[in-house]
Amino acid sequence: MSPRKRVLVLGATGVVGRAATERFLRDPAFDVVAVARRQPDLPERDGYVHLSVDLRDAKAVATSIARVGPVSHVVYAALFEKSDLISGWVDSEQIDTNRLMFANVLGALRVAPAPVEHFSILQGTKAYGYHIGRMRIPGKESQPRVGHGNFYWEQEDLLLAEARETGASYTIFRPQFIFGGVLGAAMNLVPVIGVYAALCRELGRPFSFPGGAPYVAEAVDSRLLGDALHWAATAPTARNETFNITNGDVFEWRDAWPSFARALDVETGPDRPLSLARWLPEQEAVWKRIVASHGLRPHSLDEILGLSHQYADDAFAYTPDGSPLESRSRPVLLSTVKLRQAGFGGCIDTEQMFSYWFARLRSERILP
């Protein structure tokens, strides 16, 4: 019988970490250690452990990881973001903190009872520098690094050094827009859109698209990314590789908006540019009224939105004067040929993805 595998999922309450944890929990060959400061809302099973630890505290990380026994696989999906989300992407403290957190995990694992076989880490389209200038289209994994301050490179350099020293293999994923059902995330637009729709209905205003100039985008369902992380843990063709990943299709916000309205039982209207970053937090009293009248779980807007309402303004290309948002005025498209050639062929229709997550949040009494 093969020795039992144990996967350490860091950032297990985030959009990616939650999906990865759920996917590995469905595989009886893996014990699962979910690392997050908050307790994940996940079904208990034999071989499942939750660790609450601040990854910035090296001693706490080492003590916690030492308790769980040998770790064979690691999914690192933890993320530190500044309270001013967008400007934080190029902030030196954000970069240094994310590097420190990953370094603390590597240091703790280095003295663990057995060497790690495989690491998976997450990057994204900022690896191609879309947020600081025009990126090459499509973004391909073979392209050289774009020189700019980014914690991706800090973590990648640590990972490559660890792999050389210990013989561990690794996989690096670069997803596009990630969507899921997690609340309070830094960058998850599903709850933002759902809350905005509910507020529009309550206030008797149309569910109008609040953003700016149109552009073509690609999405990634967090469930698809969870499947890919599970595949990469044992697939020989994923060893020491970097992969872009998307759902496999493209979308444009205005074209998708009517399907959102149908899924959320609201009426659309003419475009109405609106800063959701400013407007949504001002609607707490209205949201409380919605929660009470529909018997929803008593979450505040802050608990639901996290920093994602700030992300919404960027994602929807909102600008106060209606001028094009520079970072969204240039194409941001990825090639996923390499991932398919390596043997992972998962895909999902993006419109169906949104409908699934809206329905799930409604069934969980998060949205009315």
N, C-alpha and C positions, 0 to 999 in steps of 0.2 A: 504494500500500500504506500502511495506517495505521502511524504510528510505534509501535514496540514499547513496551508498558507495563511498569513495574517497581514491584512492591509491596514495601514495607518492613513486615515483621511483627515487632512488638516484643513480647517475652515468648513467644518461639516454642516454649519447652519447657513452657509452662503448658497447662492444659486447653483453653482457648479458642485460644491462640496456635498450639498444635500442630495443632488441627483446621483453623484458617484456613490455615496453611502447607500442609497436605496438600491442601486444596481448591484453592488457587491453583496449586500444583505440577501439578495435573491439567489446567490450562488453558494450552495452549502460547502463548497470546497474552501471558502474563505471565512476565517474569523475577521471581524471588523472592529477597529478601534476608531471611534469618531472623536476628533479633537475640536472643541469649540467652547468658548466661554459660557454660552447658553446651552441648555439641554435640548438636543434636537427632538422634535416631535416625531419619533419613529417607533415602529413596533419592536418590542423586545424579542430576542431569540438567543439561544445558546451561542456563545462565541461573540456576542456583541457587547462592547464596553464603550462608555462615554468618559472622556477626560475633559475637565474644565481647567484650562490653563491659558495664561497670557503668554503668547509666544515671544514677547519682548523680554521676558524674564528667563535668562539662560538656566539658572539654577532650578526654577520651577519646571521648565521643559524637561531637563535631564531627569529630575526626580520622577515626574509623571511617566515618561516613556520607559524608564527603567522598570516600572511596576508591571508592564503589560506582557513582558516576555519577548521572545524573538519576533522581529518584524521582517517579513520577506518583501513586501511591496509598500510603496508610499505614493499617495496622491496628494500633491501639495496645491491646495486651492485657497489658502488663506490670503487675505488682502488687507492692507492698511490704507485707508483713504483719508485725506484731509477733509475738514468740515466744509471748506469751499472746494467742491469736487473738481471742477474743470481746471482751475488754476493749480490745484494740487498735483496734477499729472506731471508737471515739470518742476515741482518743488523739491529741493534737496533733502528736506526732512522726510518727505514721503518716500523718496528713493532709498535713503539710508535706513529707514525703519523697516521697509520691506526686505532689504538685504539682511539686516540684523535678525529678523524673525526666521528667515530661511537658514541662516548660518547657525542659529541656536538649535534648530531641528537637526541639522547635519551633525553638529557637535554631539548632541545627545545620542544619535543613532550610531555614531562611530564607536562608542563604548558599550553598545548594547550586546546582548548575548550572542548574536549571530549577524553576519553582514547582510545588508539589504540587497536583494536581487535586482530590483527595478524601481526607478523613480519616474513619476509623471509630473510635469509642472505645466502651468498655464501662462501663456503670453496673450497676444491679441494683435489687432491691426495697427496699434501704435508701434509695433515692431517695424512696420513699413514706413513710419513717419508721416502718416496721413494728416496728423494734427499739427504738424509744423511746416508742411509744404506738400507739393504734389508727389504722390507715390507712383511707382511704375505699375502699369495695368497689363495683366492682372498681377497681384502680388504673388510671387513664387518663393518657396522656401530656399531655393538655390541662390537667390539674390543676396548680395553682400549686406552686412549690417548698415543701417542708416545711422550715422553718427549723431547722437543726441543723448541727453541725460534721460535714463529710463531704468527702472529697477529690473526690467526684463534682462538686460545685459548683465547686471550685477548678479542676479540669481543664476543665470545661465553659466557664467564663468565659475561660480562656486560649484555648480552641478558637474560641469565638465572636469574640474579638478578632482572632485570626489570620485567620479567614475574612473578616472585614470589611476587613482590611488587604490581604490577598493575592488575594481573590476565590475562594479554594478553597471547595469544597462539603464538607459533612460529614454523617455519620449517627451517631446515638447509639442504642445498643441497651441495653435493660433486660431481661435474662433473669431467670428464676426459678432454682431449683436447677439447676446445670449438672453433667452427668455425662459422664465419658469414661474413657479407659484410661491416662491419664498417671499416673506414679508420683511420689511426693514432693511433691504439690501441697498448697496450703494448704486447699483446699476441694474435695475430690473423694471422694465416699463409696463409689464402686465398689470400689477396692482395700480400703477399710476393711471393708466387708461381706464381701468375699471372704476376707480374712485371718481375720476373726472366725469365719466358717464353718469354715475349715480348722482353726483352733485348737480349736473345739468338737468336731469330729470326732476329732482327735488325743487330746483329753482325755476323750473318752467322755461328753460332756455334750450336751444337746440344743441345737440352734440356735434359741434362744429370742429373741424380740424384747427388746432391752435398754432400751427407752425408756419414756416416760411416757404422758401423756394423748394420745388420738388427735386428729388434725386433718387437714383436707384440704389437699393441696399440689399444685403444678404443677412439672413437670420440663422441662429442656431438654437434649436430646442435643447434645453438642459438635459432632457432625457436622452437625446441623441449623443450629447457629449458624455453623459454617464456611460452609455454603451461603448463609446470609443475608448474611454479610459479603462473600462473593464477588458476590452479587446487588447489594448496595448500592454496590459500587465503580463500577458503570456505569449503574445504573438511574436515569433522570431522576426517577422518583417517590420515590426515596430521598434526594434532595438536600435538605440542611438540615432533616432531620426526625429525630424521636426515636420509637423503636418499642419497645414491649414485645414479648417473644417467649417462647413456650412450645411444648411438643410438640403442644399442641392438646387434651389430655385432662387429667384429674386423677387423683390416686392417694392412698391412705392407707397408711402404712407396714405396719400389721398385715395389711391385706388383700393387700398385695403380698408379704409375707414367705413364704408357701408357694411362690410362683413362684420366689423366690430360692433356696429350699431345693432345689427340683427342678433348677434350673440348676447348683447347686453340689454336688449329690449328698450332701445332709445331711438329717437328720431334725429337724423342728421340735419344739418343746415349749411348755409354758405360758410366758407372759411372765415374764421374770426381769430386773427393772431392774438395770442395770450401767453404771457409768461406763467407757466404752471409752477415754476420755482417760487414765484411770489404769490400767485393767486391761491394755490391749494392750501398752504398753511393758514391762510386767513379764513378758511371755511370750517374750522373746527366745530363751531356751534351747529352749523348745518349738518355736519357729519354725525354729530351726537344725536341729532334728531332722526337721521336716517337709521342709525344703529338701533335706536329705541323703537321706531315704528316698524322695522323689519325683523326685529329679534336677532340682530347680528351679534357676533362676538364683540365684546366691549374693547376693541382696539382703538387707540387714538390714531389720528392721521400720521403723527410722527412714527408710531410703531409700525404702521403699514408702509409708509413711503421711504423711510430711511433717508438717503440722499438722492433717491431715484427721480424725484421731481426736478432736481437740478439737472440731472442727466437728460430729462425729457426736453428741456429747452434746447440743448445741444443736438439731441437726436432728431427733433422735429425741425431743426434749422430755424428756430425762432430768433428774430432780432427786433429790437424796439421800433426801429424805423422801417422795417420791411425790406431792408437791403439784404443781399445774399450773405449767409454765414460762411466765412471764408473756408473753414475746415470741411464744410459740407457742400461746397461749390465745386469740388474736384472729385472725380470718381474714386471710390474705395471698393474695389472688387478683388476677390481672391480666387486663385486657381486651386481646386481640390483634386486635381488629377493624381497627384502623388499618393494621396491617402487611398484613393480607389485602387490604384495599381498595387498598393501594399496589401490589399485584401479586405479593407473595411468599406463596405458599400452601402451603409445605412443612409437613409434619406427620409425626409418628411415634408409634406406640403405645408408651407408657412401659414396659409390661411387656416388650415385645419389645426395647426399648432396653437394659434391664438384662440380659436374656438374651444379647444380642449382646456387651456389654462383658465379662460374666463369661466367655463362651466365648473371646473374644479374649485375655483375660489368661491363661486356661488354655492356649490354643494357643501363647502366647509363653513358657510355662513360668514365669510369675510366680505363678500359683495352681495347686494340685494338681488 
